[in-house]
């Protein structure tokens, strides 16, 4: 069938929507070859209770389940804190997301999940409807984005500290001399926006910079 001959069987970035398309006929459930080969956590949800009916090894690992049987005891609300960060009850909001995916065909959103050991993580969830008529099911890809959000928060803090400085601060790529980051004082002094400067190099700002100056800069970068 379509699942057995998929040309990207080892592609760990396959989206749940693709999996759902491959499985429309019902011949390739979440326990099928493709889903098990995918590195991302994927689970199926089936009516009427919309509990997890099965999941791949990545999903078992993500939620801290010993096996598929333990994972199948969970539902979107039972593996979540009582309330989401926006203050809404997880059970109520989960049902809303399910209804949206059934109605629209898919639904993507951020969600705070809770593992079986009680620890929480921020996830990006893609729900995709599969199957037709009276027997639809949902496939969910669950990506842990906690680390990504932490890095984004650190970058925002770093930029905020740079912008508070009364001195012009620039961070350059040592190989290309392209501006990687600048603060507001630099933008004010040079008359460019942050986005404009990040698309430019030092030479575009000051063509008079000599080869010797560039060599000295490169040596200073290497020393640090």
C-alpha positions as CSV (number, residue, x, y, z in Angstrom):
1,X,0.0,0.0,0.0
2,X,1.0,3.7,0.1
3,X,2.6,3.3,3.5
4,X,5.0,0.6,2.5
5,X,6.3,2.4,-0.6
6,X,6.6,5.9,0.8
7,X,9.9,7.3,-0.5
8,X,10.9,9.2,2.6
9,X,10.4,6.4,5.1
10,X,13.4,7.6,7.2
11,X,12.5,11.3,7.1
12,X,12.1,12.2,10.8
13,X,10.5,15.5,9.9
14,X,7.4,14.1,8.2
15,X,4.3,16.1,9.3
16,X,1.3,14.4,10.8
17,X,-0.8,15.8,8.0
18,X,1.1,13.7,5.5
19,X,0.7,10.7,7.8
20,X,-3.0,11.3,7.9
21,X,-3.2,11.5,4.1
22,X,-1.3,8.2,3.8
23,X,-3.7,6.6,6.2
24,X,-7.1,7.9,4.9
25,X,-8.0,4.3,3.8
26,X,-7.4,3.0,7.3
27,X,-4.8,0.6,6.1
28,X,-2.0,2.3,8.0
29,X,-2.8,3.1,11.6
30,X,-0.5,4.8,14.0
31,X,1.2,1.5,14.6
32,X,2.1,1.3,10.9
33,X,5.6,1.4,9.4
34,X,5.7,5.1,8.6
35,X,4.5,6.4,11.9
36,X,6.9,4.2,13.9
37,X,9.8,5.4,11.7
38,X,9.1,9.0,12.4
39,X,11.1,10.6,15.2
40,X,8.3,13.0,16.2
41,X,5.6,12.0,18.7
42,X,2.4,10.9,17.0
43,X,-0.8,9.6,18.7
44,X,-4.3,8.8,17.4
45,X,-7.4,9.9,19.1
46,X,-10.7,8.1,18.4
47,X,-14.4,8.9,19.3
48,X,-16.4,9.0,21.3
49,X,-14.1,9.8,24.3
50,X,-11.2,11.0,22.1
51,X,-8.6,9.3,24.2
52,X,-5.2,8.2,22.9
53,X,-5.9,4.9,21.1
54,X,-2.3,4.3,20.2
55,X,1.0,6.1,19.7
56,X,4.5,5.6,18.3
57,X,7.6,5.0,20.4
58,X,8.4,8.7,20.3
59,X,5.1,9.5,21.9
60,X,5.6,6.9,24.6
61,X,8.9,8.5,25.4
62,X,7.6,12.1,25.3
63,X,4.8,11.4,27.8
64,X,6.9,8.9,29.9
65,X,4.8,5.9,29.2
66,X,6.3,2.4,29.5
67,X,4.4,1.1,26.5
68,X,1.5,1.7,24.1
69,X,-0.9,0.2,26.6
70,X,0.0,2.8,29.3
71,X,-0.1,5.6,26.7
72,X,-3.6,4.5,25.7
73,X,-4.9,5.2,29.2
74,X,-4.4,8.9,28.5
75,X,-6.5,11.6,27.0
76,X,-5.5,15.2,26.0
77,X,-6.9,16.6,29.3
78,X,-5.6,13.8,31.6
79,X,-2.0,14.4,30.4
80,X,-2.4,18.2,30.9
81,X,-2.5,20.4,34.0
82,X,-6.0,21.5,35.1
83,X,-5.6,24.8,33.4
84,X,-3.7,26.1,30.4
85,X,-1.5,29.3,30.6
86,X,-4.4,31.4,29.3
87,X,-6.5,30.4,32.4
88,X,-8.9,28.1,30.5
89,X,-9.7,24.6,31.8
90,X,-7.6,22.0,29.8
91,X,-10.6,19.7,29.4
92,X,-12.8,22.4,28.0
93,X,-10.1,23.8,25.7
94,X,-9.0,20.3,24.5
95,X,-12.6,19.6,23.4
96,X,-12.6,22.9,21.5
97,X,-9.4,22.1,19.6
98,X,-10.7,18.6,18.7
99,X,-13.9,20.1,17.4
100,X,-12.0,22.6,15.4
101,X,-9.8,19.9,13.8
102,X,-12.9,17.8,12.9
103,X,-14.6,20.8,11.4
104,X,-11.6,22.4,9.5
105,X,-9.5,19.3,8.8
106,X,-6.6,20.3,11.0
107,X,-5.8,22.6,14.0
108,X,-2.4,23.8,15.1
109,X,-1.8,25.3,18.6
110,X,0.5,25.5,21.6
111,X,-0.4,23.4,24.6
112,X,1.0,22.7,28.1
113,X,1.2,19.0,28.6
114,X,2.0,16.9,31.7
115,X,4.1,13.7,31.6
116,X,3.1,10.7,33.7
117,X,5.8,11.7,36.2
118,X,4.1,15.0,36.7
119,X,6.6,17.2,34.9
120,X,5.2,19.7,32.4
121,X,6.4,20.8,29.0
122,X,5.2,23.3,26.4
123,X,4.2,21.6,23.1
124,X,3.2,22.6,19.6
125,X,0.3,20.3,18.6
126,X,-1.0,19.6,15.1
127,X,-4.3,17.7,15.0
128,X,-5.3,16.3,11.7
129,X,-8.6,14.6,10.8
130,X,-8.4,11.3,9.0
131,X,-11.1,9.0,7.8
132,X,-14.5,9.9,6.5
133,X,-18.2,9.7,7.4
134,X,-19.1,8.1,10.7
135,X,-15.6,6.9,11.6
136,X,-13.2,9.9,11.7
137,X,-10.2,9.8,13.9
138,X,-7.5,12.4,14.7
139,X,-3.8,12.1,14.3
140,X,-1.8,14.4,16.6
141,X,1.9,15.4,16.2
142,X,3.2,16.7,19.5
143,X,6.5,18.6,19.5
144,X,8.2,19.6,22.8
145,X,9.1,23.3,22.2
146,X,10.2,24.1,25.8
147,X,13.8,24.5,24.9
148,X,13.0,26.7,21.8
149,X,10.9,29.0,24.0
150,X,13.6,29.1,26.6
151,X,16.2,30.2,24.0
152,X,13.8,32.8,22.6
153,X,13.3,34.2,26.1
154,X,17.0,34.4,26.7
155,X,17.5,36.2,23.3
156,X,14.8,38.7,24.2
157,X,16.5,39.3,27.6
158,X,19.9,39.7,25.8
159,X,18.4,42.1,23.3
160,X,16.7,44.1,26.1
161,X,20.0,44.4,28.0
162,X,21.8,45.5,24.8
163,X,19.2,48.1,24.0
164,X,19.5,49.6,27.5
165,X,23.2,50.4,26.9
166,X,24.1,54.0,26.0
167,X,26.9,52.6,23.9
168,X,26.6,51.3,20.3
169,X,26.9,47.5,20.3
170,X,27.3,45.4,17.3
171,X,27.8,41.6,17.0
172,X,29.4,40.6,13.7
173,X,29.8,37.3,11.9
174,X,33.6,36.8,11.9
175,X,33.7,35.2,8.4
176,X,31.4,37.6,6.5
177,X,31.4,40.7,8.8
178,X,27.7,40.8,8.5
179,X,25.8,42.3,11.4
180,X,24.2,39.5,13.4
181,X,22.8,41.7,16.2
182,X,22.8,45.4,17.0
183,X,21.3,47.6,19.7
184,X,19.0,50.6,19.3
185,X,21.9,53.0,19.9
186,X,23.7,51.5,16.8
187,X,20.5,51.9,14.8
188,X,20.1,55.5,15.9
189,X,23.8,56.4,15.1
190,X,23.8,54.7,11.7
191,X,20.3,55.6,10.6
192,X,19.2,52.1,9.8
193,X,16.6,49.8,11.3
194,X,17.7,46.6,13.1
195,X,16.4,44.5,10.2
196,X,18.2,46.6,7.6
197,X,21.5,46.3,9.4
198,X,21.2,42.5,9.9
199,X,21.0,42.3,6.1
200,X,24.2,44.3,5.7
201,X,28.0,44.0,6.2
202,X,30.5,46.5,7.7
203,X,31.7,47.3,4.2
204,X,28.3,48.4,3.1
205,X,28.1,50.8,6.0
206,X,31.7,52.1,5.6
207,X,33.3,51.3,2.2
208,X,36.4,53.1,3.4
209,X,37.3,50.3,5.8
210,X,40.7,49.0,4.7
211,X,41.8,45.5,4.2
212,X,44.2,46.0,7.1
213,X,41.3,47.0,9.4
214,X,39.4,43.9,8.4
215,X,42.4,41.7,9.1
216,X,42.8,43.2,12.5
217,X,39.1,42.7,13.2
218,X,39.4,39.0,12.1
219,X,42.4,38.5,14.4
220,X,40.5,40.0,17.3
221,X,37.6,37.6,16.7
222,X,40.0,34.7,16.6
223,X,41.6,35.7,19.9
224,X,38.2,35.8,21.6
